[in-house]
Amino acid sequence: MRPTPTDQPARTASGAVVPVLAFAGIVVAVMQTLLVPVIKDLPQLLDTAPSNATWVLTSTLLSGAVATPIMGRLGDLYGKRRMLIASLSVMVIGALVSALTSDLLVMIAGRTLQGFAMGAIPLGIGLMRDMLPREKLGSAMALMSSSIGVGGGLALPLAALIAQHADWHALFYGAAGLGALSIVLTLLVVPESTMRAEGTFDLLGALGLSTGLVLFLLPITKGSDWGWTSGTTLGLFAASAVVLVLWGVYELRAAAPLVDLRTTARPAVLFTNLASIMVGVSFYVVSLVLPQLLQLPKATGYGLGQSMVVAGLLVAPLGLTMMVTAPVYARLSAKYGPKFTLILGMLIIAIGYGAGLGLMSAAWQSLVIAVVLGAGIGLAYSSLPALIVGAVPASETGAANGLNTLMRSIGTSVSSAVIGMVLANTANTVNGVEIPTMHGFRVSFLIATGAVAIGLLMALFLPKPDRAPRLNASSEEDANLERAEEALRGFRGRVLGADGAPVARAKVTLIDRRGRQAGATLSEEDGSYALAVPAEGAYVLAAKASGHGPLASSATHAGDDSAVDVDLSLPGETVTA
């Protein structure tokens, strides 16, 4: 399956594209923590039992997990900007539905629609890869990837302020307004990518993955209520295993699968996704523990007695630090590679949680924990899209990043279930009210530290940086040097039209002897192109441009500087280089 450019010329990406896409990511991430300040009040607000009220949070989580890989694939096929706008539109509709009701079932429906917007994260990363120059790509993807944590962190104090001084439905009106603003900015600033994947949407694969994910995540999020050894919980886990295995068999046989499992099995992709789960676990622990510790009354002997708004402000630096970390990541990754920054980020997370075990006695200590963990999580999150993008073909960017975002969501789901169970089992009951204990908070931090340790182990198995082209540069000079180095390790030349004139923005795809894409690029304004090769051997250079017929030429690379001009006026030729 080859990626192909559309027949419509691409608009030039302006400098506002990155902040607009990052803003979209922050907006959809807000949906995950929007109701955190009113969690304890939801049963009364919705006039229902506590076990039913948790569905208001669970529904968003489930729909977000299902949407990320599906919207990523739809973006690869039909346009990433188009699907980004669709995701934001569904979110706005869901927010308005929730704003207008206090009925439990209608509220759950609205929250389900809001979670659907999580697909915007991989779509934004895919758009950045398709349109940004190499020297800007690293920091841009880092910011987009970190927007999940940035939005979650910034939402806490703002949502707390609104919930404390206004009707709680105002939270949803605010979310709808942010979503509408994001849609307008995207329409005005972000051009559609010309990159498309060939094939059709794998509807059966989407249904299979959705069913398997719901069957898997549902008992994780509700296991504490149902009982971890209950027939319902164990039965759903068993059913999810059967469905996902059958889905995997089908995907391996499908001509145009929703997820290319062979690509996913590559070490660079597999271990990045496994590490992503552990980073997701560690990120959510601090979001669950610190707000509760800060708001518990001082009469407990360990609570810090802060208001809802102050607690949100003290946790907010978690997201702010993640945002500031993006440019720092770009420089470190340009010099040492994204594997190094992922490992460094997880080491900082481990230090933050380890130090946090002894820093729970004052409000300012919570601020220190939030800043340190924000730096570590920011570096780790920023590294993930670069590792994925560097390991998959351009035609699979959206789907691959969607799957990676899903892995983070699974991590946060597991974290929510495990930490919720730990805090519940270690709580003290006072006048019929369960109060979390310091012991429970410390055990939660130890669990986060253990998750990071497992993530570090996964990161160590990632291939060395020199096995794949580096995708980041800290300056234009570094980017030019990087391009020159890649050209010496692959094919370079010009794309020519029927009149011998150079053809700009022609899509040149490198295909290996097994029929898999090994690289892709667009020709420059002078028709020049450069493609790195993963190894010596025989390849096919396929080229296509608007107004010209496609061309496929065979070429052999022997490890030297191989110059191959691609003439679109020819029906096809064999070239030895």
C-alpha positions in Angstrom: 0.0 0.0 0.0 1.6 3.3 -1.1 0.9 6.8 0.2 -0.2 9.1 -2.5 -0.6 12.8 -2.7 -4.0 14.3 -3.6 -4.5 16.1 -6.8 -5.0 19.4 -5.0 -2.1 21.6 -4.2 -1.2 21.9 -0.6 -1.3 25.3 1.0 1.9 26.5 2.6 1.9 25.8 6.4 2.1 29.1 8.4 3.9 29.6 11.6 0.6 29.4 13.5 0.0 25.8 12.5 1.9 24.3 15.5 0.2 26.4 18.2 -3.2 25.8 16.7 -2.8 22.1 16.5 -1.3 22.0 20.1 -4.3 24.1 21.3 -6.6 21.5 19.7 -4.7 18.8 21.6 -5.0 20.7 24.9 -8.8 21.2 24.4 -9.5 17.6 23.9 -7.3 16.6 26.8 -9.4 18.9 29.0 -12.2 16.4 28.6 -10.3 13.8 30.7 -10.0 16.0 33.8 -13.0 18.3 33.4 -15.1 16.7 36.1 -12.3 15.9 38.6 -13.2 18.8 40.9 -16.8 17.5 41.2 -16.2 13.8 41.2 -17.3 13.4 44.8 -20.5 15.4 44.2 -21.6 13.6 41.0 -24.0 11.1 42.8 -26.0 14.0 44.3 -25.7 16.2 41.1 -27.1 13.3 39.0 -29.4 11.9 41.7 -27.9 8.4 41.4 -25.8 5.9 43.2 -22.0 6.4 43.3 -21.4 3.2 41.3 -23.6 4.6 38.5 -22.0 8.1 38.6 -18.6 6.6 37.7 -20.0 5.8 34.3 -19.8 9.6 33.5 -16.0 9.2 33.7 -15.7 5.7 32.3 -17.7 6.5 29.2 -15.2 9.2 28.2 -12.3 6.9 28.7 -13.8 4.1 26.7 -14.8 6.2 23.7 -11.4 8.0 23.7 -9.6 4.6 23.6 -11.7 3.4 20.7 -11.5 6.6 18.7 -7.7 7.1 18.7 -6.6 4.3 16.3 -9.8 4.5 14.2 -9.6 8.3 13.6 -5.9 8.0 12.9 -6.6 5.5 10.1 -9.4 7.5 8.7 -7.1 10.5 8.7 -4.5 8.6 6.7 -7.2 7.6 4.1 -9.4 10.7 3.8 -7.5 13.6 5.2 -6.1 14.3 8.7 -7.4 17.9 8.9 -10.9 16.7 7.9 -11.0 14.1 10.6 -9.5 16.5 13.1 -12.4 18.9 12.5 -14.9 16.0 12.7 -13.4 14.9 16.1 -13.7 18.4 17.5 -17.2 18.8 16.1 -18.4 15.6 17.9 -16.8 16.9 21.1 -18.7 20.2 20.9 -21.9 18.3 20.3 -21.2 16.1 23.3 -20.4 19.1 25.5 -23.6 20.8 24.7 -25.6 17.6 25.3 -24.0 17.3 28.8 -24.5 21.1 29.5 -28.3 20.8 29.0 -29.0 17.8 31.2 -28.8 16.3 34.7 -30.2 13.0 33.6 -27.6 10.2 34.1 -28.1 8.4 30.7 -28.1 11.6 28.7 -25.0 12.8 30.5 -23.2 9.5 29.8 -24.1 9.9 26.1 -22.7 13.4 26.0 -19.5 12.3 27.8 -19.1 9.5 25.3 -19.2 12.0 22.5 -16.6 14.2 24.3 -14.2 11.3 24.6 -14.3 10.7 20.9 -12.2 13.8 20.4 -9.1 12.1 21.7 -8.4 11.1 18.1 -7.2 14.7 17.6 -3.8 14.0 19.2 -2.5 11.4 16.6 -4.2 13.4 13.8 -2.3 16.6 14.8 1.0 14.7 15.0 0.3 13.2 11.5 -0.4 16.7 10.1 2.9 18.0 11.5 4.9 15.2 10.0 3.3 15.8 6.6 3.8 19.6 6.4 6.5 20.8 8.7 10.2 21.1 7.7 12.5 18.6 9.5 14.1 21.3 11.7 10.8 22.2 13.3 9.3 18.7 13.5 10.8 17.5 16.7 9.7 20.3 19.0 6.3 20.5 17.3 5.5 16.8 17.8 6.8 17.1 21.3 4.4 19.9 22.1 1.5 18.0 20.5 2.2 14.8 22.3 2.6 16.7 25.6 -0.7 18.4 25.1 -2.5 15.4 26.7 -0.8 16.2 30.0 -0.8 20.0 29.5 -4.6 20.1 29.0 -5.2 17.8 31.9 -3.0 19.8 34.3 -4.4 23.3 33.3 -8.0 22.1 33.4 -7.8 21.3 37.1 -7.6 24.8 38.5 -9.9 26.3 35.9 -12.5 23.6 36.4 -12.2 24.0 40.1 -12.7 27.7 39.9 -15.8 27.4 37.8 -17.3 24.5 39.8 -16.7 26.5 43.1 -18.4 29.7 41.9 -20.9 28.7 39.2 -23.3 25.9 38.3 -21.4 22.8 37.3 -23.0 22.7 33.8 -20.9 25.8 33.0 -17.9 23.4 32.7 -19.5 21.9 29.6 -20.5 25.3 28.1 -16.8 26.3 28.5 -15.6 23.1 26.9 -18.0 23.6 24.0 -16.7 27.1 23.5 -13.1 26.0 23.5 -13.9 23.3 21.0 -15.7 25.7 18.7 -12.8 28.1 18.9 -10.4 25.3 18.0 -12.5 24.3 14.9 -12.5 27.9 13.7 -8.7 28.3 14.1 -8.1 24.9 12.4 -10.2 26.0 9.4 -8.4 29.3 9.1 -4.8 28.2 9.8 -4.2 24.5 9.2 -4.0 23.3 5.6 -5.1 19.8 4.6 -2.2 17.3 4.1 -1.7 16.0 0.6 -0.6 12.7 1.9 -3.0 9.8 1.5 -2.8 6.1 2.1 -4.3 3.9 -0.6 -6.9 1.3 0.3 -10.3 1.3 2.0 -11.3 1.6 5.6 -11.3 -1.7 7.5 -14.8 -1.6 9.0 -14.7 -5.1 10.3 -11.3 -4.5 11.9 -12.6 -1.3 13.5 -15.5 -3.1 15.0 -13.3 -6.0 16.2 -10.8 -3.6 17.9 -13.6 -1.5 19.4 -15.3 -4.6 20.9 -12.0 -6.0 22.2 -11.0 -2.7 23.8 -14.4 -2.1 25.5 -14.4 -5.7 26.8 -10.8 -5.2 28.2 -11.1 -1.6 29.6 -14.6 -2.1 31.1 -13.5 -4.5 33.8 -10.4 -2.5 34.4 -12.4 0.6 35.2 -15.2 -1.1 37.0 -13.3 -4.0 38.7 -13.2 -2.3 42.1 -17.0 -2.0 42.0 -17.7 -5.5 40.6 -15.0 -7.3 42.4 -11.8 -8.4 40.7 -12.6 -12.1 41.0 -16.3 -11.8 40.2 -17.7 -13.7 37.2 -18.5 -10.5 35.4 -14.9 -9.2 35.6 -13.2 -12.4 34.7 -15.7 -13.2 32.0 -15.2 -9.8 30.3 -11.4 -10.2 30.5 -11.7 -13.7 28.9 -14.0 -12.4 26.2 -11.6 -9.5 25.4 -8.7 -12.0 25.0 -10.7 -14.1 22.5 -12.0 -11.1 20.5 -8.5 -9.5 20.3 -6.8 -12.7 19.2 -9.5 -13.2 16.5 -9.1 -9.6 15.5 -5.3 -10.0 15.2 -5.7 -13.0 13.0 -8.0 -11.1 10.7 -5.8 -8.1 10.6 -2.8 -10.2 9.5 -4.8 -11.5 6.6 -6.5 -8.3 5.6 -5.3 -6.5 2.5 -5.8 -3.0 4.0 -5.8 -3.6 7.8 -6.8 -1.0 10.3 -3.5 -1.6 12.1 -0.5 -3.1 10.4 0.4 -5.6 13.1 3.6 -6.5 11.2 4.8 -2.9 11.5 3.6 -2.8 15.1 5.7 -5.9 15.9 8.9 -4.0 14.9 11.1 -3.6 18.0 11.1 0.2 17.6 7.3 0.3 17.6 6.6 -2.5 20.0 8.9 -1.4 22.8 7.8 2.3 22.4 4.2 1.2 22.8 5.0 -0.9 25.9 6.9 2.0 27.4 4.0 4.3 26.6 1.7 2.2 28.8 4.1 2.6 31.8 4.4 6.4 31.2 0.6 6.6 31.1 0.4 4.8 34.5 2.9 7.1 36.1 1.3 10.2 34.7 -2.2 9.5 36.2 -0.9 8.6 39.7 0.1 12.1 40.5 -3.2 13.4 39.1 -5.1 11.1 41.5 -3.0 11.5 44.6 -1.9 15.2 44.9 -5.4 16.8 44.7 -6.7 14.5 47.4 -3.7 15.0 49.7 -4.0 18.8 49.3 -7.7 19.0 50.0 -7.9 16.6 53.0 -8.5 18.5 56.2 -5.5 19.2 58.5 -7.5 17.4 61.3 -6.5 14.1 59.7 -2.9 14.7 60.8 -1.5 14.6 57.2 -4.0 16.4 55.0 -2.9 19.9 53.8 -6.3 21.6 54.1 -6.2 23.5 50.8 -9.3 24.6 48.9 -10.3 23.1 45.6 -9.0 26.0 43.6 -5.7 26.2 45.5 -5.2 22.5 45.1 -5.7 22.8 41.4 -3.2 25.7 41.1 -0.6 23.7 43.0 -1.0 20.8 40.6 -1.2 23.0 37.4 2.6 23.3 37.1 2.6 19.6 36.1 1.0 20.7 32.8 2.9 24.0 32.5 6.3 22.2 32.9 5.4 19.7 30.3 4.7 22.6 27.9 8.0 24.3 28.6 9.8 20.9 28.2 9.0 20.6 24.5 11.7 22.9 23.2 14.2 21.4 25.6 13.3 18.0 24.3 13.9 19.1 20.7 17.5 20.1 21.5 18.3 17.0 23.5 16.7 14.7 20.9 18.5 16.4 18.1 21.8 15.7 19.8 21.3 12.3 21.4 18.1 10.9 19.8 14.5 10.3 21.1 15.5 7.0 22.8 17.9 9.0 25.1 15.2 11.6 26.0 12.7 8.9 26.7 15.1 7.2 29.1 16.1 10.5 30.7 12.4 11.5 31.1 11.6 8.2 32.9 14.6 8.6 35.2 13.4 12.0 36.2 9.9 10.6 36.8 11.4 7.9 39.1 13.4 10.6 41.0 10.2 12.7 41.4 8.1 9.8 42.8 11.0 8.6 45.0 11.5 12.0 46.4 7.8 12.5 46.7 7.6 9.7 49.3 9.2 12.1 51.8 7.7 15.3 50.4 4.0 15.1 51.5 3.9 17.3 54.5 3.6 20.8 53.1 1.8 22.5 50.1 5.0 23.8 48.6 6.4 20.2 48.5 3.4 19.2 46.3 4.5 22.0 44.0 8.0 20.7 43.8 6.7 17.2 43.0 4.5 18.5 40.2 7.3 20.5 38.6 9.8 17.5 38.7 7.2 15.0 37.4 6.1 17.5 34.8 9.6 17.7 33.4 10.0 14.0 33.3 6.6 13.2 31.9 7.1 16.0 29.3 10.4 14.5 28.1 8.9 11.0 27.9 5.7 12.0 26.2 7.6 14.2 23.7 9.9 11.3 22.7 7.0 8.9 21.8 5.8 10.3 18.5 9.4 10.8 17.2 10.1 7.1 17.9 6.9 6.0 16.2 7.2 8.3 13.2 10.8 7.2 12.7 9.7 3.5 12.6 6.6 3.6 10.3 5.9 4.6 6.7 4.4 8.0 6.1 1.1 6.4 5.0 0.6 4.9 8.5 1.5 7.9 10.6 -2.0 8.6 11.8 -2.9 5.0 12.6 0.4 4.3 14.3 0.3 7.4 16.5 -3.4 6.6 17.2 -2.3 3.2 18.5 0.4 4.8 20.6 -2.1 7.2 22.1 -4.3 4.2 22.8 -1.4 2.6 24.7 -1.1 5.7 26.9 -4.9 5.6 27.5 -4.6 2.0 28.6 -1.9 3.0 31.0 -4.1 5.7 32.6 -7.0 3.3 32.8 -4.9 0.7 34.6 -3.5 3.4 36.8 -7.0 4.7 37.7 -8.2 1.2 38.6 -5.2 0.1 40.6 -4.7 3.4 42.5 -8.4 3.6 43.2 -8.3 0.1 44.6 -5.2 0.8 46.7 -6.7 4.0 48.2 -10.0 2.3 48.9 -8.4 -0.7 50.6 -6.1 1.5 52.8 -8.7 4.1 53.7 -10.0 4.8 57.2 -13.8 5.0 57.8 -14.8 8.1 59.8 -18.5 8.6 60.5 -19.3 6.5 57.5 -17.0 8.4 55.2 -13.9 6.7 53.7 -10.8 8.9 54.0 -7.6 8.0 52.1 -4.5 7.5 54.3 -0.9 8.6 54.0 0.0 4.9 53.7 -2.3 4.6 50.6 -0.7 7.7 49.0 2.8 6.3 49.5 1.9 2.9 48.2 0.5 4.7 45.1 3.8 6.5 44.6 5.7 3.2 44.9 3.4 1.7 42.2 4.2 4.6 39.9 7.9 4.1 40.6 7.6 0.4 39.7 5.8 1.2 36.5 8.5 3.7 35.5 11.2 1.0 36.2 9.4 -1.4 33.8 9.1 1.4 31.2 12.9 2.0 31.5 13.5 -1.7 30.8 11.3 -1.5 27.7 13.1 1.6 26.5 16.5 -0.1 26.8 15.3 -2.7 24.2 14.7 0.0 21.6 17.0 -0.1 18.6 20.0 2.1 18.7 19.4 5.6 17.2 21.6 4.9 14.2 19.2 2.3 12.9 16.7 4.8 11.8 17.0 8.4 10.3 16.9 11.0 13.0 13.8 13.2 12.7 14.8 16.3 14.8 17.2 19.1 14.4 17.9 22.1 16.7 18.7 24.5 13.8 18.5 24.9 10.1 22.2 24.2 9.9 21.8 20.9 11.7 18.8 20.0 9.4 20.8 20.7 6.3 23.7 18.5 7.5 21.2 15.8 8.4 19.7 15.9 4.9 23.2 15.7 3.3 24.1 12.7 5.4 20.9 10.9 4.5 21.5 11.6 0.8 24.9 9.9 1.0 23.2 6.8 2.4 20.4 6.5 -0.2 19.1 7.8 -3.5 19.0 11.4 -4.7 18.2 13.1 -8.0 15.5 15.1 -9.6 11.9 14.4 -10.7 11.4 15.5 -14.4 8.3 16.1 -16.4 7.5 15.3 -20.1 9.2 18.6 -21.2 12.3 17.8 -19.1 11.4 20.5 -16.6 11.6 19.7 -12.9 8.4 18.7 -11.1 7.8 20.2 -7.6 5.9 18.3 -4.8 6.0 15.0 -6.7 5.6 12.1 -4.3 8.6 9.7 -4.5 8.2 6.4 -2.6 10.9 3.8 -2.0 9.6 0.2 -2.0 11.8 -2.7 -0.8 11.9 -6.2 -2.4 9.1 -7.4 -0.2 6.8 -4.8 -1.5 6.8 -2.7 1.7 7.4 1.0 1.8 10.9 1.9 3.0 10.7 5.6 2.6 8.8 8.5 1.1 9.4 12.2 0.3 8.1 15.1 -1.7 10.4 16.7 -4.3 11.6 20.3 -3.7 10.7 23.3 -5.9 13.7 22.5 -8.2 12.5 18.9 -8.5 15.2 17.5 -6.3 14.6 14.7 -3.8 16.7 12.6 -1.4 15.7 9.3 0.2 17.6 7.3 2.8 17.8 3.5 2.5 17.6 1.1 5.5 20.1 -1.3 3.9 21.9 -2.1 0.6 19.9 -4.0 -2.0 17.3 -3.7 -4.7 14.5 -1.2 -4.5 11.7 0.3 -6.6 11.4 4.1 -6.9 7.7 5.0 -7.5 6.8 8.6 -8.4 3.6 10.4 -8.9 2.5 14.0 -9.3 -0.6 15.9 -10.3 -0.9 16.1 -14.0 1.7 13.4 -14.7 1.4 9.6 -15.0 2.9 7.4 -12.3 6.3 5.8 -12.8 8.0 2.8 -11.1 11.7 2.3 -11.6 13.9 -0.4 -10.1 17.2 0.7 -8.5 19.9 -1.0 -6.6 21.8 0.7 -3.8 25.4 -0.5 -3.0 26.1 1.7 0.0 27.4 4.8 -1.9 26.0 8.0 -3.2 23.4 6.8 -5.8 22.0 9.5 -8.2 18.8 8.6 -9.9 16.7 11.1 -11.9 13.0 10.1 -12.1 11.5 11.0 -15.5 7.7 11.0 -15.3 7.5 11.2 -19.1 8.7 7.6 -19.3 6.4 4.5 -18.9 9.0 2.9 -16.6 12.7 2.1 -16.7 15.3 -0.1 -15.0 18.1 1.8 -13.3 21.2 0.4 -11.6 22.9 2.8 -9.2 
